[in-house]
Amino acid sequence: MSRRRRDTPPSHVRGWFVADAPDFRHRGTWLAFAFAAMAVTLCARLVDVQLLQHATLAARAAELHQKSVTIPATRGRILDSTGRVLVSNRTVYDVYADPGLIPLDTRPKVARQLAPVLSLDVTAVDALISKPTRFVYLAKGVSQDVSDQLTALDLPGIVVEPSEQRVYEPSPVIGTSFAANLLGYVDNDGHGQYGVEAYYDSVLHGIDGHQSTVRDVTGKSITLSNDPQSDARNGADLELGLDSEVQYWAEQAIAQGVATAKAASGTLIMMDSKTGVIRAWAQAPSYDANSYWTSPIAEFRDLAVANVYEPGSVEKVVTFGGGLNDHAITPGYTFNEGPTTIDGATIRDWDNRAHGTITMQKVLDDSLNNGAIKVGQLMGANAFYSNLLSFGIGAPTGVDLSGEQNVPVPAQSQMSSLDLAEAAFGQRVQVTPIEMLAAINSVANGGVWVQPHAVQAVIDPATGKSAAVVPTTRRVISADAAATLAQMMTGVVEDRGAEGSLARIPAFQGEVAGKTGTAGVAVNGHYGGDVIVSFGGFLPAKNPRFTMLVVLNYPHETGVVRFGATLAAPVWKQVAQVAIDQWRITP
């Protein structure tokens, strides 16, 4: 008997009414891939953040929580030759705001509280603290009292930081500070301007230090960070060669001299004949370095190093020095002195006279231009030109003050016979007062040019040790030539009828060596009515202690003739007498 076979459908075939079972194996695979991809992405991001962007992100984080604070170095003091403090520092306070830390609804109230303390308008303060910035200055250089008031108010976003303010001593001349043009000043950014302050700015400033602090969310420092710190190195002190007693009277003398001559300005500079250090340095008009911003910019200019002019007859000291050194002349050398015609131009003396047969001593006494031309001719063009350069005419002295100017002497090939002749009596060459003083001092110093300098020592603030400033020197003329010329220059002061008689000091008869100068001012190549007058000299003639030059620019007609002999010589004498008393100089 056969059994009937029943067909069974395949296991993978289901009825339409039965759903497919989940495929767990394939779904698990896709999930594994998804998790792996997320893990790779996360790892890549971690590598990017922790390795590739680490430095950038760390710096941004530090900016939020750390602040690098500058530790300002204390600027060095400036002392005179006896140690008296001429320039010092005092603590003042700068006030600034971080508007981002001042809530909007409190700003009007903060402005009302700040304004009376800072002596500012409420509206102005409100405008400042409402600026879309994180830093704005409200006041600079306020006093300790104002700082204490602000601290007591404890206003959000208002910061008071101490700073230094330079203090300059008062001058006897009203409205100016002591030795202002020599010293210069320090501006609001802490940079030295003009004079010693600018020239020695890096030495005086020192090196600022730095430290980092950790800040809370309001920006207040809560602790020092572990970042490396650097301490400030204070600036060095400077010891000048200036004698404050002589300087005190020099400032009054030049101011009075300018007033008497109705001059535009005046300069008086004095140096130690042997060392070259500056002993006095006065200018009129001058300014107050404590409030320099109230003065015209023109008054900051130091005329002694920046005013270039034709020196006139004081230049004859250079001409005669060369003539004596080359043995082209002697004090007793005689010749027929009168008008000289060169290249079609006739040169006359200041008195328009022909003086006949006279000595070279008479030429110097009476400051005769044609006599100076004769000296140059006897020397010869080459020797005369070389002598100008040897004395430093047309070259910077290298004095340690900011802003020194100079006009080089033209090449000899570019100078005509007339140019060389006029250079013999102080035209066709241009100098600064310090340049001319250094040239005259070469005679006082036995024929050796010495570099003028204001600072005689730099004092280390850490050890107190002094490092002396050593000037450069060079021989210009022989010692014998210098001694002879010094003696001739005493004749300018002592001889009967000589030009320099108003510089005569009775107790020092025969010991005041000097030379007058009156230089016309050329405008477009023509000499008009303006003049610059001067007197330079030294004493005692045989063993000089100081060399001094007085220059008065553009004196006006008064009851006194506009000559160096009449206007500059009396100022020179006045200050020389102070130096004699101060230093107990004996004939």
ZIURVEN-V424863 format. One record per residue. SS is DSSP state (helix for helix, strand for strand, loop for the rest). PSI is psi in whole degrees, -180 to 180 (NA if undefined). D_LAST is the distance of its C-alpha to the last C-alpha in whole Angstrom. Layout:
# ZIURVEN-V424863
SS|PSI|D_LAST  SS|PSI|D_LAST
This chain:
# ZIURVEN-V424863
loop|128|170  loop|142|167  loop|136|164  loop|129|162  loop|132|158  loop|127|156  loop|134|153  loop|125|149  loop|153|146  loop|150|143  loop|-27|141  loop|1|138  loop|121|140  loop|162|140  loop|160|142  loop|-20|140  loop|2|140  loop|123|138  loop|158|134  loop|142|132  loop|146|131  loop|145|127  loop|82|125  helix|-29|123  helix|-47|122  helix|-40|121  helix|-40|119  helix|-37|117  helix|-45|116  helix|-39|114  helix|-39|113  helix|-43|111  helix|-41|110  helix|-46|108  helix|-37|107  helix|-41|105  helix|-42|104  helix|-38|102  helix|-42|101  helix|-44|99  helix|-44|98  helix|-44|96  helix|-41|95  helix|-41|94  helix|-41|92  helix|-41|91  helix|-43|89  helix|-45|88  helix|-48|86  helix|-24|85  helix|-59|84  helix|-41|83  loop|13|82  helix|-50|80  helix|-43|77  helix|-47|77  helix|-35|79  helix|-39|77  helix|-40|74  helix|-38|76  helix|-40|77  helix|-35|73  helix|-34|72  helix|-31|75  helix|-13|74  strand|151|70  strand|128|67  strand|119|64  strand|128|61  strand|130|57  strand|101|55  loop|137|52  loop|148|48  loop|126|46  loop|139|43  loop|154|39  loop|164|37  strand|126|33  strand|158|30  loop|-173|27  loop|-18|24  loop|1|25  loop|1|28  loop|134|29  strand|120|32  strand|-33|32  strand|127|35  strand|-170|38  strand|150|42  strand|153|45  strand|126|49  strand|-179|51  strand|138|54  strand|137|56  strand|126|60  strand|166|62  strand|149|66  loop|93|69  helix|-27|72  helix|-19|74  helix|3|74  loop|111|75  loop|142|78  helix|-43|79  helix|-13|81  helix|-7|78  helix|-43|75  helix|-40|75  helix|-43|75  helix|-43|72  helix|-41|70  helix|-32|71  helix|-36|69  helix|-43|66  helix|-52|66  helix|-31|64  helix|-39|62  helix|2|60  loop|45|60  loop|163|63  loop|138|66  helix|-44|69  helix|-40|70  helix|-42|67  helix|-44|67  helix|-39|71  helix|-38|71  helix|-46|68  helix|0|70  loop|3|73  loop|146|72  loop|65|74  loop|172|71  loop|4|70  loop|129|66  strand|130|65  strand|137|61  strand|-36|61  strand|151|58  strand|143|55  strand|36|52  strand|163|54  loop|172|53  helix|-37|54  helix|-44|56  helix|-41|58  helix|-43|58  helix|-40|60  helix|-42|62  helix|-39|63  helix|-40|64  helix|-33|66  helix|-32|68  loop|55|69  loop|142|70  loop|140|72  loop|3|70  strand|124|67  strand|135|64  strand|120|60  strand|138|58  strand|149|54  strand|171|51  strand|144|48  strand|134|46  strand|140|42  strand|125|40  strand|142|36  loop|153|34  strand|151|34  loop|156|31  loop|-15|30  loop|119|31  loop|137|35  loop|4|38  loop|164|35  strand|164|34  loop|127|31  loop|41|29  helix|-44|33  helix|-27|32  helix|-43|30  helix|-38|33  loop|-159|36  strand|172|39  strand|129|42  loop|-179|46  loop|-21|49  loop|4|50  loop|17|47  loop|135|46  strand|139|42  strand|128|41  loop|161|38  helix|-147|34  helix|-40|34  helix|-39|37  helix|-44|39  helix|-41|37  loop|28|38  helix|-48|41  helix|-34|43  helix|-43|41  helix|-37|40  helix|-40|44  loop|-161|45  strand|121|49  loop|148|52  strand|177|55  strand|145|58  strand|152|61  strand|143|65  strand|152|67  strand|133|71  strand|152|72  loop|-173|75  loop|-19|77  loop|-2|75  loop|2|72  loop|140|70  strand|132|69  strand|-21|71  strand|161|70  strand|143|67  loop|175|69  loop|4|69  loop|153|67  loop|140|64  loop|154|61  strand|129|57  loop|152|54  loop|145|51  strand|111|48  loop|154|45  loop|158|42  loop|152|39  strand|150|36  strand|131|33  strand|115|29  strand|167|27  loop|0|23  loop|135|23  loop|112|21  helix|-34|23  helix|-47|21  helix|-41|19  helix|-40|22  helix|-47|24  helix|-29|22  helix|-39|22  helix|-40|26  helix|-39|26  helix|-44|23  helix|-35|25  helix|-42|29  helix|-38|28  helix|-41|27  helix|-42|30  helix|-45|32  helix|-42|30  helix|-5|31  loop|45|34  loop|161|34  loop|-35|36  strand|171|33  strand|155|29  strand|138|27  strand|122|23  strand|138|22  strand|136|19  strand|153|19  strand|126|17  loop|-31|16  loop|-42|18  loop|-21|20  loop|-2|21  strand|143|22  strand|129|22  strand|-29|20  strand|149|21  strand|98|25  strand|149|26  strand|147|29  strand|134|31  loop|160|34  loop|-159|34  loop|172|37  loop|111|38  helix|-21|39  helix|-21|41  helix|52|43  helix|-29|42  helix|-12|46  helix|-5|46  loop|151|43  loop|144|44  helix|-33|43  helix|-28|41  helix|-15|38  helix|-25|38  loop|125|37  loop|105|34  helix|-30|32  helix|-28|29  helix|-15|32  helix|-12|35  loop|107|34  loop|129|35  strand|163|34  loop|123|34  loop|-21|30  helix|-149|30  helix|-14|27  helix|-22|24  helix|-21|27  helix|-21|26  helix|-43|23  helix|-46|26  helix|-47|28  helix|-34|25  helix|-44|24  helix|-41|28  helix|-42|29  helix|-40|26  helix|-37|27  loop|1|31  loop|27|30  loop|-26|32  loop|167|29  loop|165|26  loop|-32|24  loop|3|26  loop|130|29  strand|151|31  strand|170|34  strand|105|36  strand|129|35  loop|-176|38  loop|143|40  strand|131|41  strand|122|44  strand|129|44  loop|36|47  loop|-3|49  strand|134|46  strand|126|44  strand|129|40  loop|162|38  loop|169|35  loop|-27|34  loop|5|34  loop|32|38  loop|157|37  loop|129|37  loop|-1|34  strand|-152|36  strand|116|34  strand|169|30  strand|167|28  helix|-28|26  helix|-41|23  helix|-37|25  helix|-46|27  helix|-41|23  helix|-45|22  helix|3|25  loop|60|26  loop|121|30  helix|-42|32  helix|-29|34  helix|-39|31  helix|-38|31  helix|-41|34  helix|-40|34  helix|-46|32  helix|-40|34  helix|-40|37  helix|-33|35  helix|-37|35  loop|151|38  helix|-44|39  helix|-48|39  helix|-39|36  helix|-46|34  helix|-44|36  helix|-35|35  helix|-38|32  helix|-49|32  helix|-38|33  helix|-39|31  loop|-4|28  loop|13|30  loop|128|31  loop|1|35  loop|148|34  loop|146|34  loop|-22|31  loop|17|32  loop|143|30  loop|60|32  loop|146|33  strand|143|37  loop|17|38  loop|134|35  loop|162|37  loop|154|36  loop|109|38  loop|148|39  loop|134|38  loop|155|42  loop|146|43  helix|-35|43  helix|-20|46  helix|-1|46  loop|127|44  loop|174|45  helix|-36|43  helix|-41|42  helix|-46|41  helix|-38|38  helix|-44|37  helix|-31|37  helix|-27|35  loop|-27|32  loop|23|31  loop|18|31  loop|164|35  loop|2|38  loop|150|35  loop|139|35  strand|170|32  loop|161|31  helix|-40|27  helix|-33|27  helix|-43|28  helix|-38|26  helix|-44|23  helix|-35|23  helix|-46|24  helix|-38|21  helix|-23|19  helix|-34|21  helix|-43|19  helix|-33|15  loop|31|17  loop|28|18  loop|6|21  strand|122|23  strand|132|24  strand|137|24  loop|124|26  loop|143|25  strand|144|27  loop|-40|27  strand|129|29  strand|-15|27  strand|146|30  strand|126|34  strand|122|35  loop|124|39  loop|-24|41  loop|-40|43  loop|-20|41  loop|3|38  loop|145|36  strand|139|33  strand|114|33  strand|144|30  loop|125|30  loop|114|29  loop|159|28  loop|152|29  strand|160|27  strand|148|28  strand|133|27  loop|-51|27  loop|169|25  loop|159|24  helix|-38|21  helix|-43|21  helix|-40|22  helix|-44|19  helix|-40|17  helix|-44|18  helix|-39|19  helix|-42|15  helix|-40|14  helix|-37|17  helix|-26|16  helix|-29|13  helix|-32|16  helix|-30|18  helix|-39|15  helix|-30|15  loop|148|18  loop|126|21  loop|2|23  loop|159|21  loop|-33|22  loop|24|19  helix|-27|18  helix|-4|18  helix|2|15  loop|135|13  loop|111|11  helix|-43|10  helix|-15|7  helix|44|6  loop|127|8  loop|6|9  loop|-2|7  loop|111|10  strand|125|13  strand|171|16  strand|135|20  strand|162|22  strand|132|26  strand|111|29  strand|125|32  strand|151|36  strand|120|38  strand|132|41  strand|116|44  loop|38|47  loop|0|45  strand|138|45  strand|120|41  strand|-140|42  strand|-17|40  strand|146|38  strand|161|34  strand|124|32  strand|151|28  strand|164|25  strand|127|21  strand|145|19  strand|-178|16  strand|163|13  strand|161|9  loop|146|6  loop|-37|9  loop|-22|9  loop|73|9  loop|140|10  loop|-29|11  strand|156|13  strand|136|16  strand|145|17  strand|133|21  strand|129|22  strand|129|26  strand|123|29  strand|125|32  loop|56|35  loop|150|33  loop|163|36  loop|126|37  loop|-158|35  loop|-6|34  loop|136|31  loop|142|31  loop|74|31  loop|155|28  helix|-34|25  helix|-33|23  helix|-27|25  helix|-43|25  helix|-36|23  helix|-43|20  helix|-35|20  helix|-43|21  helix|-48|18  helix|-43|15  helix|-45|17  helix|-33|17  helix|-40|13  helix|-35|12  helix|-45|15  helix|-39|13  helix|-46|10  helix|-43|12  helix|-40|14  helix|5|12  loop|49|10  loop|135|7  loop|151|4  loop|NA|0
